[in-house]
Amino acid sequence: MPATETDSPIRRVEIEKIVRDLITTRVRATQGNNAPTLVVDASARHCHVSREDLDVLYGKGYELSIHKDLYQPGNYAARETVTIIGPRSRLISNLRILGPIRPQSQVELAFTDAIMLGINAPIRLSGDIAGTPGCFLMGPKGMVELKEGVIRAAIHVHMNPAEAEYYGVKHKDFMKLRIGGAASVVFNRVQVRVDPSVLLNVHMDTDEANACGLHLTNDIELYK
């Protein structure tokens, strides 16, 4: 039948939703319709420290104490904080340390934090710090200079192998995250991090969370 003047072409976004719904229906049919619980968190600026740097910042042999357990098993916000010092002595105090300790120290900032400190921090996944800017960290017992390690953490999703199978993705794939509501946004490059020990969890920084009104909506969708 020829199209009439009142017919309107189907939009790309509608086609994508139809295909996505068909794929989801097929996957759930094979997975028993038990969709994994998706948790999306805004990750505030923080740092991870190595054993060597913690010894300088808080004293030889000092152990971090738990302020609050985080969603991922074994991870926690420590009671301990440091001051980060950027170029021209710009600083942010009370930068929370997250535990447990890491092989290398690193600082994860939002874009506005980096601007305020005067640090041109690139977007990287946690742990990918080669060639990144450095800073000074000051604790109650001493100061360390990080030659590299300041990043803006890329938005990413943690999932275990069963959850990766549910979504039809593998480690280092990219997914999309739709945040609905009045400030609806689609994040197109949510990198997948698969590990048997983790729970399904998207991490974005506070700038991203504020921009999409994350705290104002439950209309959230993760898809390939």
C-alpha contacts under 8 A as a table, 3 or more apart, distances in Angstrom:
res1	aa1	res2	aa2	distance
3	A	7	D	6.01
4	T	7	D	5.35
10	I	14	E	6.61
10	I	15	I	7.08
11	R	14	E	5.28
11	R	15	I	6.48
12	R	15	I	5.09
12	R	16	E	6.19
13	V	16	E	5.10
13	V	17	K	6.22
14	E	17	K	5.07
14	E	18	I	6.24
15	I	18	I	5.14
15	I	19	V	6.25
16	E	19	V	5.21
16	E	20	R	5.96
17	K	20	R	4.95
17	K	21	D	5.99
18	I	21	D	5.19
18	I	22	L	6.25
19	V	22	L	5.14
19	V	23	I	6.24
20	R	23	I	5.18
20	R	24	T	6.10
20	R	223	Y	7.47
20	R	224	K	7.92
21	D	24	T	5.04
21	D	25	T	6.04
22	L	25	T	5.14
22	L	26	R	6.27
23	I	26	R	5.18
23	I	27	V	6.13
24	T	27	V	5.13
24	T	28	R	6.02
24	T	167	Y	7.89
25	T	28	R	5.25
25	T	29	A	6.16
26	R	29	A	5.12
26	R	30	T	6.66
27	V	30	T	5.31
27	V	31	Q	6.14
27	V	166	Y	6.38
27	V	167	Y	7.62
28	R	31	Q	4.78
28	R	32	G	5.81
28	R	33	N	4.44
28	R	34	N	7.00
28	R	35	A	7.21
28	R	166	Y	7.47
29	A	32	G	5.69
29	A	33	N	5.98
30	T	33	N	7.64
31	Q	34	N	6.56
31	Q	166	Y	6.92
35	A	166	Y	7.86
36	P	163	E	6.76
36	P	200	L	7.30
37	T	200	L	6.83
38	L	200	L	5.66
38	L	201	N	6.05
38	L	202	V	7.70
39	V	200	L	6.54
39	V	201	N	4.87
39	V	202	V	6.32
40	V	201	N	5.69
40	V	202	V	4.58
40	V	203	H	6.12
40	V	204	M	7.72
41	D	201	N	7.27
41	D	202	V	6.11
41	D	203	H	5.17
41	D	204	M	6.43
42	A	203	H	5.98
42	A	204	M	5.09
42	A	205	D	5.24
42	A	206	T	5.39
42	A	208	E	7.96
42	A	209	A	5.85
43	S	203	H	6.13
43	S	204	M	5.85
43	S	205	D	4.87
43	S	206	T	6.11
44	A	109	L	7.49
44	A	110	A	7.53
44	A	205	D	6.12
44	A	206	T	5.72
45	R	95	L	6.96
45	R	96	R	7.48
45	R	107	V	7.69
45	R	108	E	5.55
45	R	109	L	4.66
45	R	110	A	6.34
45	R	113	D	7.84
45	R	205	D	7.67
45	R	206	T	7.96
46	H	95	L	5.56
46	H	96	R	4.96
46	H	97	I	5.87
46	H	98	L	6.80
46	H	107	V	6.05
46	H	108	E	5.52
46	H	109	L	6.83
47	C	95	L	6.94
47	C	96	R	6.32
47	C	97	I	4.97
47	C	98	L	6.19
47	C	105	S	7.26
47	C	106	Q	5.66
47	C	107	V	4.25
47	C	108	E	5.94
48	H	97	I	5.67
48	H	98	L	5.52
48	H	99	G	6.81
48	H	101	I	6.51
48	H	102	R	6.34
48	H	104	Q	7.66
48	H	105	S	5.18
48	H	106	Q	5.32
48	H	107	V	6.45
49	V	53	D	6.18
49	V	54	L	6.15
49	V	97	I	7.19
49	V	98	L	7.97
49	V	101	I	5.53
49	V	102	R	5.75
49	V	103	P	7.75
49	V	104	Q	6.36
49	V	105	S	4.06
49	V	106	Q	6.56
50	S	53	D	5.26
50	S	54	L	6.08
50	S	101	I	5.41
50	S	102	R	4.86
50	S	103	P	5.25
50	S	104	Q	4.99
50	S	105	S	5.05
51	R	54	L	5.19
51	R	55	D	6.26
51	R	101	I	6.36
51	R	102	R	7.29
51	R	103	P	7.39
52	E	55	D	5.30
52	E	56	V	6.78
53	D	56	V	5.16
53	D	57	L	6.14
53	D	105	S	7.31
53	D	144	V	6.61
54	L	57	L	4.96
54	L	58	Y	5.71
54	L	59	G	7.01
54	L	60	K	7.74
54	L	62	Y	7.03
55	D	58	Y	5.59
55	D	59	G	4.56
55	D	60	K	4.29
55	D	61	G	5.96
55	D	62	Y	6.25
56	V	59	G	5.48
56	V	60	K	6.77
56	V	139	G	7.92
56	V	141	K	6.49
56	V	142	G	5.39
56	V	143	M	6.60
56	V	144	V	6.91
57	L	82	V	7.95
57	L	137	L	7.81
57	L	138	M	6.38
57	L	139	G	4.40
57	L	140	P	6.26
57	L	141	K	5.16
57	L	142	G	4.73
57	L	143	M	5.83
57	L	144	V	7.07
58	Y	62	Y	6.11
58	Y	139	G	6.07
58	Y	140	P	5.93
58	Y	141	K	5.01
58	Y	142	G	7.00
59	G	62	Y	5.59
59	G	141	K	5.92
59	G	142	G	7.93
64	L	78	A	6.11
64	L	79	R	7.32
64	L	80	E	6.78
64	L	99	G	7.20
64	L	100	P	7.80
65	S	78	A	5.43
65	S	79	R	5.77
65	S	80	E	7.21
66	I	69	D	6.97
66	I	76	Y	6.29
66	I	77	A	6.22
66	I	78	A	4.62
66	I	79	R	5.91
67	H	76	Y	7.21
67	H	77	A	5.51
67	H	78	A	4.82
67	H	79	R	4.68
68	K	76	Y	5.66
68	K	77	A	5.17
68	K	78	A	6.86
69	D	74	G	7.69
69	D	75	N	6.29
69	D	76	Y	4.24
69	D	77	A	6.24
70	L	73	P	7.17
70	L	74	G	7.80
70	L	75	N	5.46
70	L	76	Y	4.78
70	L	77	A	6.69
71	Y	75	N	7.38
71	Y	199	L	7.83
72	Q	75	N	5.72
72	Q	198	V	6.02
72	Q	199	L	6.23
73	P	197	S	7.58
73	P	198	V	6.90
73	P	199	L	7.98
74	G	100	P	7.49
75	N	98	L	7.28
75	N	99	G	5.75
75	N	100	P	6.29
76	Y	98	L	5.75
76	Y	99	G	5.27
76	Y	100	P	7.14
77	A	96	R	6.97
77	A	97	I	6.36
77	A	98	L	4.58
77	A	99	G	6.22
78	A	81	T	7.59
78	A	96	R	6.85
78	A	97	I	5.56
78	A	98	L	5.51
78	A	99	G	6.21
79	R	96	R	7.50
79	R	97	I	7.58
80	E	96	R	6.46
80	E	97	I	5.99
81	T	93	S	7.92
81	T	94	N	5.04
81	T	95	L	5.10
81	T	96	R	4.48
81	T	97	I	5.48
81	T	139	G	7.38
82	V	93	S	6.40
82	V	94	N	5.52
82	V	95	L	5.13
82	V	96	R	6.68
82	V	97	I	7.30
82	V	137	L	6.28
82	V	138	M	5.55
82	V	139	G	5.02
82	V	140	P	7.97
83	T	91	L	6.78
83	T	92	I	5.69
83	T	93	S	4.19
83	T	94	N	5.82
83	T	95	L	5.86
83	T	137	L	5.62
83	T	138	M	5.04
83	T	139	G	6.63
84	I	91	L	5.44
84	I	92	I	5.36
84	I	93	S	6.39
84	I	95	L	6.97
84	I	135	C	6.91
84	I	136	F	5.81
84	I	137	L	4.73
84	I	138	M	6.47
85	I	89	S	5.83
85	I	90	R	5.69
85	I	91	L	4.31
85	I	92	I	6.71
85	I	117	L	7.36
85	I	135	C	6.03
85	I	136	F	5.06
85	I	137	L	6.29
85	I	138	M	7.70
86	G	89	S	5.67
86	G	90	R	5.12
86	G	91	L	5.92
86	G	117	L	5.19
86	G	118	G	6.38
86	G	119	I	6.56
86	G	135	C	5.45
86	G	136	F	6.71
87	P	90	R	6.04
87	P	117	L	6.81
87	P	118	G	5.99
87	P	119	I	7.10
87	P	135	C	7.76
90	R	116	M	7.43
90	R	117	L	5.23
90	R	118	G	7.31
91	L	117	L	6.15
92	I	95	L	6.81
92	I	117	L	7.61
98	L	101	I	7.70
99	G	102	R	7.80
102	R	105	S	6.50
104	Q	127	G	7.99
105	S	146	L	7.61
105	S	149	G	6.73
106	Q	127	G	7.63
106	Q	129	I	7.53
106	Q	146	L	7.97
106	Q	148	E	7.71
106	Q	149	G	4.39
106	Q	150	V	5.88
106	Q	151	I	7.70
107	V	149	G	5.98
107	V	150	V	4.72
107	V	151	I	6.26
108	E	126	S	7.93
108	E	150	V	6.13
108	E	151	I	5.18
108	E	152	R	5.52
108	E	153	A	5.84
109	L	113	D	5.78
109	L	114	A	6.20
109	L	150	V	7.43
109	L	151	I	6.26
109	L	152	R	5.07
109	L	153	A	6.97
109	L	205	D	7.72
110	A	113	D	5.22
110	A	114	A	6.42
110	A	152	R	5.75
110	A	153	A	7.63
110	A	205	D	5.78
110	A	206	T	6.36
110	A	207	D	6.07
111	F	114	A	5.17
111	F	115	I	6.28
111	F	121	A	7.88
111	F	152	R	6.59
111	F	207	D	6.92
112	T	115	I	5.09
112	T	116	M	6.17
112	T	207	D	7.31
113	D	116	M	5.18
113	D	117	L	6.28
114	A	117	L	5.15
114	A	118	G	6.02
114	A	119	I	5.10
114	A	120	N	6.54
114	A	121	A	6.28
114	A	152	R	7.95
115	I	118	G	5.02
115	I	119	I	6.21
115	I	120	N	7.30
116	M	119	I	7.82
119	I	133	P	7.12
120	N	133	P	7.08
121	A	132	T	6.91
121	A	133	P	6.41
121	A	150	V	5.91
121	A	151	I	4.82
121	A	152	R	5.84
122	P	132	T	6.94
122	P	150	V	7.93
122	P	151	I	5.38
122	P	152	R	5.74
123	I	151	I	5.94
123	I	152	R	4.59
123	I	153	A	5.63
123	I	154	A	5.39
124	R	128	D	6.06
124	R	129	I	7.30
124	R	151	I	6.08
124	R	152	R	6.18
124	R	153	A	5.31
124	R	154	A	5.26
125	L	128	D	5.61
125	L	153	A	5.50
125	L	154	A	5.29
125	L	155	I	7.96
125	L	156	H	7.83
126	S	129	I	7.53
126	S	153	A	6.25
126	S	154	A	7.88
129	I	132	T	5.47
129	I	148	E	6.57
129	I	149	G	4.99
129	I	150	V	7.28
129	I	151	I	7.20
130	A	148	E	6.91
130	A	149	G	7.38
131	G	148	E	6.46
132	T	148	E	5.02
132	T	149	G	5.66
132	T	150	V	6.14
132	T	151	I	6.91
133	P	147	K	6.94
133	P	148	E	4.82
133	P	149	G	6.21
133	P	150	V	5.54
133	P	151	I	7.72
134	G	145	E	7.34
134	G	146	L	4.92
134	G	147	K	4.57
134	G	148	E	3.95
134	G	149	G	5.62
134	G	150	V	5.70
135	C	145	E	5.95
135	C	146	L	5.29
135	C	147	K	6.86
135	C	148	E	7.33
135	C	149	G	8.00
135	C	150	V	7.21
136	F	143	M	6.85
136	F	144	V	5.73
136	F	145	E	4.44
136	F	146	L	5.97
137	L	143	M	5.62
137	L	144	V	5.37
137	L	145	E	6.40
137	L	146	L	7.51
138	M	142	G	6.04
138	M	143	M	4.30
138	M	144	V	6.54
139	G	142	G	5.44
139	G	143	M	6.08
146	L	149	G	6.59
153	A	204	M	7.69
153	A	205	D	7.13
154	A	190	V	7.79
154	A	191	Q	7.88
154	A	204	M	7.28
155	I	189	R	7.39
155	I	190	V	5.42
155	I	191	Q	6.81
155	I	202	V	7.33
155	I	203	H	5.74
155	I	204	M	4.75
155	I	205	D	7.26
156	H	189	R	7.96
156	H	190	V	4.67
156	H	191	Q	4.54
156	H	192	V	5.96
156	H	193	R	7.13
156	H	202	V	5.69
156	H	203	H	5.63
156	H	204	M	7.00
157	V	190	V	6.43
157	V	191	Q	6.11
157	V	192	V	5.10
157	V	193	R	6.02
157	V	200	L	6.99
157	V	201	N	5.49
157	V	202	V	4.14
157	V	203	H	6.28
158	H	192	V	6.23
158	H	193	R	4.89
158	H	194	V	5.99
158	H	195	D	7.37
158	H	198	V	6.50
158	H	199	L	6.57
158	H	200	L	5.39
158	H	201	N	5.15
158	H	202	V	6.29
159	M	163	E	5.76
159	M	164	A	6.26
159	M	192	V	7.34
159	M	193	R	6.33
159	M	194	V	5.05
159	M	195	D	6.34
159	M	196	P	7.72
159	M	198	V	5.88
159	M	199	L	5.56
159	M	200	L	4.46
159	M	201	N	6.73
160	N	163	E	5.36
160	N	164	A	6.23
160	N	194	V	5.28
160	N	195	D	4.99
160	N	196	P	4.68
160	N	197	S	6.67
160	N	198	V	5.68
160	N	199	L	6.43
160	N	200	L	7.02
161	P	164	A	4.94
161	P	165	E	6.17
161	P	194	V	6.24
161	P	195	D	6.71
161	P	196	P	6.08
162	A	165	E	5.08
162	A	166	Y	6.28
163	E	166	Y	4.91
163	E	167	Y	6.39
163	E	200	L	7.20
164	A	167	Y	5.27
164	A	168	G	5.86
164	A	169	V	5.18
164	A	170	K	6.02
164	A	194	V	7.07
165	E	168	G	4.84
165	E	169	V	6.33
165	E	170	K	7.72
166	Y	169	V	7.96
167	Y	223	Y	7.07
167	Y	224	K	7.04
168	G	224	K	7.63
169	V	173	D	6.29
169	V	192	V	7.74
169	V	224	K	7.38
170	K	173	D	5.67
170	K	192	V	6.99
170	K	194	V	7.05
171	H	192	V	5.44
171	H	193	R	5.26
171	H	194	V	5.09
172	K	191	Q	5.74
172	K	192	V	4.92
172	K	193	R	5.94
172	K	194	V	7.87
173	D	191	Q	5.78
173	D	192	V	5.31
174	F	188	N	7.63
174	F	189	R	5.40
174	F	190	V	5.23
174	F	191	Q	4.47
174	F	192	V	5.95
174	F	224	K	7.25
175	M	188	N	6.49
175	M	189	R	6.00
175	M	190	V	4.97
175	M	191	Q	6.31
175	M	192	V	7.10
175	M	222	L	7.10
175	M	223	Y	5.84
175	M	224	K	4.60
176	K	186	V	6.68
176	K	187	F	5.51
176	K	188	N	4.59
176	K	189	R	6.21
176	K	190	V	5.84
176	K	222	L	5.83
176	K	223	Y	5.37
176	K	224	K	5.92
177	L	186	V	5.55
177	L	187	F	5.09
177	L	188	N	6.72
177	L	190	V	6.94
177	L	220	I	7.26
177	L	221	E	5.73
177	L	222	L	4.56
177	L	223	Y	6.49
178	R	184	S	7.40
178	R	185	V	5.93
178	R	186	V	4.33
178	R	187	F	6.40
178	R	220	I	5.66
178	R	221	E	5.07
178	R	222	L	6.43
179	I	184	S	5.45
179	I	185	V	5.33
179	I	186	V	6.22
179	I	212	C	6.62
179	I	214	L	6.95
179	I	217	T	7.63
179	I	219	D	6.12
179	I	220	I	4.79
179	I	221	E	6.73
180	G	183	A	6.94
180	G	184	S	4.39
180	G	185	V	6.66
180	G	217	T	6.66
180	G	218	N	7.67
180	G	219	D	4.92
180	G	220	I	6.08
181	G	184	S	5.16
181	G	213	G	7.53
181	G	216	L	7.35
181	G	217	T	5.75
181	G	219	D	6.69
182	A	213	G	7.66
183	A	211	A	7.25
183	A	212	C	5.12
183	A	213	G	5.96
184	S	212	C	5.97
184	S	213	G	7.85
185	V	212	C	5.74
187	F	190	V	6.65
194	V	198	V	7.88
195	D	198	V	5.83
204	M	208	E	6.20
204	M	209	A	6.55
205	D	208	E	5.44
205	D	209	A	6.28
206	T	209	A	4.94
206	T	210	N	5.99
207	D	210	N	5.27
207	D	211	A	6.12
208	E	211	A	5.14
208	E	212	C	6.41
209	A	212	C	5.51
209	A	213	G	5.99
209	A	214	L	5.12
209	A	215	H	7.55
210	N	213	G	5.09
210	N	214	L	6.50
210	N	215	H	7.92
211	A	214	L	7.90
213	G	216	L	5.38
213	G	217	T	7.02
214	L	217	T	5.92
217	T	220	I	7.59
